[in-house]
Structures are given as C-alpha cells and as structure tokens.
Amino acid sequence: MTVREIPEPDHLEFLRSQPSASFLQTPAWGRVKSEWRRESLGWFEGERLVGAALVLYRQLPKVRRYLAYLPEGPVIDWAGDDVAAWLTPMTAHLKRRGAFGVRMGPPVVVRRWSAAQVKEGIADPAVRRLGDIVPLERDGVGARVVSQLDALGWRPQVAEGGFAAGQPQYVFQVPLVEADGTPRSEESVLAGMNQLWRRNIKKAAKSGVEVTTVPAGAPAREGSPQTALEAFHALYVHTAQRDHFTPRPLSYFRTMAEALESEDPDRFRLHLAHHEGDLVAATIAIRVGTHAWYSYGASSTEKREVRGSNAVQWAMIRDALAAGATVYDLRGITDTLDAEDPHVGLIQFKVGTGGQAVEYAGEWDLPLNRALYAAFDLYMKRRG
C-alpha cells in the first residue's frame, strides 16, 4: 500500500464510486476551509486507487509545521483486519509534508440506541448519559478500529471544544431503509415519529406553511430580489441572537454553496418554509451519495405556533427519500440524558423523528513530533 497526492478530479471520482462519504471529505470542503492548506491523498495497491482523503493543514504559530486534519476520514476500508496497513504510509507521507501531528475522525460506528431507549433514559433519574444505557447495537468494526488505534499509539480526543471544536462523536440519524435494505416509504418514516412530531407536521400543513427547495442563488420566493441564501442567513442571524451563539458570516455560506454545488448540483440545497409570505424556518441540506445531512437551521421567534421547523425537517426527509438516500443525519447531539441539562432539549427534538442515537469512534490524534505536539496542545488549552 502506497500513499501519494492525487488530483482533485481523481479524488472526486473515487468518492463517486463509493456508496457514500462525509461531505467533510470532499475536495470541495477544502475550498470551504480556505484558511487551511488542503491536499487530496490517494491510497494505491499497485496503480489501483483504493482509498482517498481530504487533508487540511493548519500551521502552528511562528513555525512552519502543521497539524494534519482529516475530518470524518479518511475514506478507506475500515472493515479490514489491519488498520496499520492503511495508516502507516499515510502518517509517513504527512510527516514528510511537515506535519507535527495528525488528527482524524474514523467514520465508523461504535454503538447505537433507539429513540425509545433515549426517551426512557431522559425520564429515568438514574440515567445521566447515553453510556449508562445498554445499547441497541454494538458494532464489531467500530470496536476493532478503536482497539487498533489505541494499540498504534493514537490518542482519543474529547469531542467538545478543542481544535476547530471537533466533529460530533454523537449524532442522531433516521434510517431510510428497512432492516432488509429495502427503501422505507414516507408512511413508514412518519409512523416512526412520535405523536407530537406527527401532530406538528399536520398542523403546519393545515396552517398553510409552504416549503420550497431551492439552490442557494435562486430567489427566496417569487418576485423577491433576495436570494434564498440571503434569506436563510438573515433568519440564521436572528436565531443566533435569540439563542446566544455567534453566527457565521454570509460569505462563509456563499463559499460553501458555490464549492459544493460546483462539485455536484444536488449536493447543497436550501429549504425555506413560508407562512403567508413570512419566512418562518430555513435549513441547509447536504447529500453525498446515499447519506443526507441536516447541516444548518434557522427559525423565527414569531409564528412558532405554525410549526415551520417541523415542516421543513419533514420536507428534507422526503427529499432524501426521493433521492435514494439510506440515512437522514440530523448531526450532532451531546451524550447527556440529564433532564436538567440545557443540552437535553436538542436531543429531545431530534428523538421525536423516531431515529437512532449513534456513537462514532470520535476524533483521534497521533503526535509525530512530541515536543511540537505538546506546544500545540498547550496553545489550544490556553486559547480555550
């Protein structure tokens, strides 16, 4: 197995040959993260390309050495018995590129919990975290990968905080296929939701909420001079002020939309929910192959009673089903099930979709230069 830089078109073509891959591993994502140096890597058996990765390099202050970051990657055969055969040539290549350390997030599942289990856990005072509940499923591949990474000297990282805030280790997903692999119907997915979600979806429809799915540059609605992306961002800033988080600038979303849409016209879509002409909810959906994500969302403080947020989520799920996706991913949750924790409201909202809480292997670091890695670690702790 050898590893070398590959052209972006070869990287993209490899990803298209796979059932799916994280959008954070597409060449386009390297253009979104313009403050990082990017590189497309390929794994070869002879001259056959068998794996690929997007590597983002972040420079250590005042030193021309880098942290090499592979968010939710690399895209390799994680199910094989010998993870080292893939990672050893990768780390050697990254070291030659000036990396003092490597951070990656293997896209392998470790455990799953049903919506019913999560709901029961929140109601049980003795349960504080997902790990306190016996999982619905333990994944053998995920367990083997974690064990091998530990043996190879990789260090697990805490998902919250830290470098670039990390990628979520716990997510909530709605399976869009039955146990035998056949696609689920809209009726099946709707039946899997809790009563409140079904009622809110019906209420939104009865109230006249209309959801449109549009490219970023399309008009926000007929006759509007504002683009869909501009309308989304205005509502997103409103949401940030209400919920006390720092919003990303419009330029970030423009770059994201242009990069992802140029790679695949169906990769990035905006969903806008209007009620009597007012924008009440808006979301960004991303799809790579058979995996669809809810990426960003916004909602108005006014007219919450028309349930625009439920309507727009249902529209995204229906679009994912129509596109042949096998999973609808609502992205990150914390692992808390403590009813007093302020984060538990987010998981309660997502649990209503009837999906599953999913734990991934999380992010792992490998120091290549221990002194520089220790300096970087100290720098990040002081920053945080």
C-alpha positions in Angstrom: 0.0 0.0 0.0 1.4 3.4 -1.0 0.1 6.9 -0.4 0.6 10.0 -2.5 -1.1 13.2 -3.5 -3.7 12.9 -6.2 -5.5 15.4 -8.4 -8.9 16.6 -7.1 -10.8 15.1 -10.1 -9.4 11.7 -9.2 -10.3 12.2 -5.6 -13.9 13.1 -6.5 -14.2 10.2 -9.0 -13.2 7.8 -6.2 -15.8 9.2 -3.9 -18.5 8.8 -6.6 -17.6 5.1 -6.7 -18.4 4.7 -3.1 -21.9 4.3 -1.6 -21.3 7.5 0.4 -18.7 9.5 2.3 -18.8 12.5 4.6 -19.1 15.9 2.8 -16.2 16.9 5.0 -14.0 14.6 2.9 -15.0 16.0 -0.5 -12.4 18.1 -2.4 -15.0 21.0 -2.3 -14.8 21.1 1.5 -11.1 22.0 1.2 -12.2 25.1 -0.7 -14.7 26.0 2.0 -11.9 25.9 4.6 -9.8 28.3 2.8 -7.7 29.3 5.9 -6.2 25.8 5.8 -3.8 24.3 3.2 -5.5 21.4 1.5 -4.3 18.2 -0.1 -6.1 15.2 -1.7 -4.5 11.9 -0.8 -4.8 8.6 -2.5 -4.1 5.1 -1.3 -2.8 2.7 -4.0 -2.4 -1.0 -4.4 0.0 -1.0 -7.4 -1.6 1.6 -9.6 -5.2 1.0 -8.4 -6.7 3.8 -6.3 -8.3 2.1 -3.3 -8.7 4.9 -0.8 -8.8 8.7 -0.6 -8.8 11.6 1.9 -9.0 15.3 2.2 -6.2 16.6 4.4 -6.4 20.1 5.9 -3.1 21.5 7.2 -3.2 24.1 10.0 0.1 25.9 10.7 1.5 26.1 14.2 2.0 29.8 15.1 5.5 31.1 14.2 6.7 27.7 13.0 6.4 26.1 9.5 4.9 22.9 10.9 1.4 21.7 10.7 -1.4 19.8 12.2 -2.8 17.5 9.5 -6.5 17.1 10.0 -8.8 14.6 8.2 -12.4 15.4 9.3 -14.6 12.3 9.3 -12.0 10.5 7.3 -10.1 9.0 5.6 -12.3 7.1 3.2 -10.7 3.7 3.3 -11.7 0.1 4.1 -12.1 0.4 7.8 -13.6 -3.1 8.0 -10.3 -4.8 7.2 -8.3 -6.5 9.9 -5.2 -4.4 9.5 -5.8 -0.7 10.1 -2.0 -0.1 10.3 -1.5 -1.1 6.7 -3.6 2.0 5.7 -2.4 4.4 8.4 1.3 3.8 8.5 2.0 5.0 4.9 -0.4 7.9 5.5 1.4 9.2 8.6 4.8 8.8 6.8 3.5 11.0 3.9 2.1 13.6 6.3 5.3 13.8 8.2 7.2 14.4 5.0 4.7 17.3 4.4 5.8 18.9 7.6 3.1 17.6 10.0 3.9 17.5 13.7 0.7 15.6 14.4 -2.3 14.1 12.7 -6.0 14.3 13.7 -8.6 12.2 12.1 -12.2 11.0 12.7 -12.7 7.5 11.5 -16.2 7.2 10.0 -17.0 4.0 11.9 -20.0 3.5 14.3 -19.3 2.1 17.7 -22.8 2.0 19.3 -26.5 2.8 18.6 -29.5 3.5 20.8 -33.2 3.5 19.7 -35.4 6.6 20.1 -37.4 4.7 22.7 -34.3 3.9 24.8 -33.2 7.6 24.7 -36.7 8.8 25.7 -36.7 6.3 28.6 -33.2 7.3 29.7 -34.2 11.0 29.9 -37.2 10.0 32.1 -35.0 7.9 34.4 -33.2 10.0 37.1 -30.6 7.2 37.5 -29.5 7.7 33.9 -27.2 10.6 33.1 -25.6 9.7 29.8 -26.1 7.5 26.8 -23.3 5.2 28.0 -25.5 4.4 31.1 -27.9 2.5 28.8 -27.2 -0.9 27.2 -27.0 -0.1 23.5 -29.4 -1.4 20.9 -26.3 -2.5 18.9 -22.6 -2.7 19.3 -20.6 -2.5 16.1 -17.8 -5.0 15.8 -15.9 -3.0 13.1 -16.0 0.1 15.3 -14.8 -1.8 18.4 -11.9 -3.3 16.4 -10.9 0.1 14.9 -10.8 1.7 18.4 -8.8 -1.1 19.8 -6.2 -1.0 17.0 -5.9 2.8 17.1 -5.2 2.6 20.8 -2.5 -0.1 20.2 -0.9 2.0 17.5 -0.4 5.0 19.8 -3.3 7.2 18.7 -5.0 9.3 21.4 -8.8 9.8 21.6 -9.9 13.4 21.8 -12.8 14.9 23.6 -15.5 15.9 21.0 -16.5 19.1 22.7 -14.3 22.2 22.4 -10.7 21.9 21.3 -9.3 22.3 17.8 -11.9 23.6 15.4 -14.4 22.4 18.1 -14.0 19.0 16.6 -16.7 17.0 14.8 -19.5 15.4 16.8 -18.9 12.0 18.2 -22.6 11.5 18.9 -25.2 12.2 16.2 -28.9 11.4 15.6 -29.9 9.6 12.4 -33.1 8.4 10.8 -32.6 5.2 8.8 -34.3 5.5 5.4 -34.2 1.7 4.7 -35.8 -1.2 6.3 -33.8 -4.0 8.1 -33.7 -6.0 4.8 -32.3 -3.0 2.9 -35.5 -2.0 1.0 -36.3 1.7 1.0 -38.8 2.9 3.6 -41.9 4.6 2.5 -42.9 8.1 3.6 -45.7 6.5 5.6 -43.2 4.2 7.4 -41.0 7.1 8.4 -43.9 9.2 9.5 -45.3 6.3 11.6 -41.9 6.0 13.3 -42.1 9.6 14.6 -43.7 10.4 17.9 -47.2 11.7 18.2 -46.0 15.3 18.8 -44.0 15.4 15.6 -46.8 13.9 13.5 -49.2 16.4 15.0 -46.9 19.3 14.3 -46.3 18.3 10.7 -50.1 18.1 10.2 -50.6 21.5 12.0 -48.0 23.1 9.7 -49.8 21.8 6.6 -53.2 22.9 7.9 -51.9 26.3 8.8 -50.7 26.8 5.2 -46.9 26.5 5.7 -45.3 26.0 2.3 -41.8 24.6 2.0 -39.7 25.2 -1.1 -36.4 23.5 -2.0 -34.0 25.8 -4.0 -30.4 26.3 -4.9 -28.6 29.0 -3.0 -28.7 31.6 -5.7 -32.4 31.2 -6.5 -34.9 33.9 -5.4 -36.1 33.5 -1.9 -39.6 33.4 -3.3 -41.4 34.5 -6.4 -40.7 38.2 -7.1 -38.2 38.6 -4.3 -34.9 40.5 -5.0 -33.3 38.5 -2.1 -31.7 35.2 -2.9 -32.5 32.1 -0.9 -29.1 32.1 0.8 -29.5 35.8 1.8 -33.0 35.0 3.3 -31.6 32.0 5.1 -28.7 34.0 6.5 -30.9 36.8 7.8 -33.1 34.3 9.7 -30.0 32.5 10.9 -28.6 35.7 12.4 -31.9 36.3 14.1 -31.7 32.7 15.5 -28.2 33.3 16.7 -29.2 36.5 18.6 -32.1 34.7 20.2 -30.2 31.5 21.2 -26.9 33.3 22.1 -24.4 31.8 19.7 -22.0 33.5 17.2 -23.3 33.3 13.6 -21.1 32.6 10.6 -20.9 35.4 8.1 -22.9 35.3 4.8 -19.6 35.0 2.9 -18.9 31.6 4.6 -22.2 30.2 3.4 -21.7 31.7 -0.1 -18.3 29.9 -0.3 -19.9 26.6 0.9 -22.8 26.8 -1.6 -20.5 27.6 -4.5 -17.9 24.9 -3.7 -20.4 22.1 -3.0 -22.8 23.0 -5.9 -19.9 23.2 -8.4 -18.8 19.7 -7.4 -22.4 18.3 -7.7 -25.5 20.3 -8.4 -27.5 18.2 -6.0 -25.1 18.4 -3.1 -26.3 21.6 -1.4 -29.9 22.7 -1.1 -31.8 25.3 0.9 -35.3 24.6 2.3 -37.4 27.7 3.0 -40.7 27.4 5.0 -43.0 30.4 4.4 -46.3 31.2 6.1 -48.5 33.9 4.5 -45.4 35.4 2.9 -43.2 35.3 6.1 -40.1 33.1 6.3 -40.6 31.1 9.5 -37.9 28.4 9.1 -35.0 27.7 6.8 -32.4 24.9 6.6 -29.3 23.8 4.7 -29.3 20.2 3.5 -26.2 18.4 2.1 -26.1 15.0 0.4 -23.2 12.8 -0.7 -24.3 9.5 -2.3 -26.7 7.8 0.0 -26.1 10.0 3.0 -28.2 13.1 3.6 -27.4 15.7 6.3 -29.3 18.5 8.0 -26.4 20.9 8.3 -27.7 24.3 9.5 -31.1 25.6 10.6 -32.9 28.8 11.5 -36.3 29.7 12.7 -38.3 32.8 13.5 -39.3 33.8 17.0 -42.7 34.9 15.7 -45.3 32.4 14.4 -43.8 29.4 16.2 -47.3 28.0 16.6 -47.4 27.2 12.8 -44.6 24.7 13.3 -42.3 25.7 10.4 -39.3 23.8 11.9 -41.2 20.5 11.8 -42.5 21.2 8.3 -39.0 22.0 6.9 -37.5 18.9 8.5 -40.2 16.7 7.0 -39.6 18.2 3.6 -35.9 17.4 3.9 -36.6 13.8 4.9 -39.0 13.4 2.0 -36.4 14.9 -0.4 -33.7 12.5 1.0 -36.1 9.5 0.4 -36.8 10.7 -3.1 -33.1 10.9 -3.8 -32.5 7.3 -2.7 -30.6 8.2 0.5 -30.3 5.4 3.1 -29.9 7.7 6.1 -31.0 11.2 7.1 -28.5 12.6 9.5 -29.5 15.4 12.0 -25.9 15.7 13.0 -24.6 16.4 16.5 -26.1 15.7 19.9 -24.3 15.6 23.3 -24.4 12.3 25.2 -26.3 13.8 28.1 -29.6 12.4 29.2 -29.9 14.5 32.3 -33.3 16.2 32.2 -31.8 19.3 34.0 -29.0 19.7 31.3 -29.7 22.6 28.9 -28.5 20.5 26.0 -31.1 17.8 26.5 -33.7 19.9 24.6 -31.8 19.4 21.4 -31.8 15.6 21.7 -35.5 15.6 22.7 -36.3 17.5 19.5 -34.3 15.0 17.4 -35.6 11.9 19.2 -39.1 12.8 18.0 -38.1 11.8 14.5 -38.0 8.2 15.7 -34.4 7.6 14.6 -31.4 6.4 16.5 -28.6 8.0 18.6 -25.3 6.9 17.1 -21.9 7.0 18.6 -18.9 7.2 16.2 -15.3 6.4 17.1 -14.6 10.1 17.6 -11.5 12.0 16.7 -8.0 10.7 17.4 -4.6 12.3 17.4 -1.2 10.9 16.6 1.8 13.0 17.7 4.6 12.9 15.1 6.9 15.4 16.9 6.1 15.1 20.6 7.6 18.5 21.6 5.7 20.4 18.9 2.6 18.5 19.6 2.8 19.3 23.3 3.3 23.0 22.5 0.3 22.9 20.2 -1.8 21.2 22.9 -0.8 23.9 25.4 -1.6 26.6 22.9 -5.1 25.3 22.3 -5.8 24.9 26.0 -4.8 28.5 26.6 -7.0 29.6 23.7 -10.0 27.7 25.0 
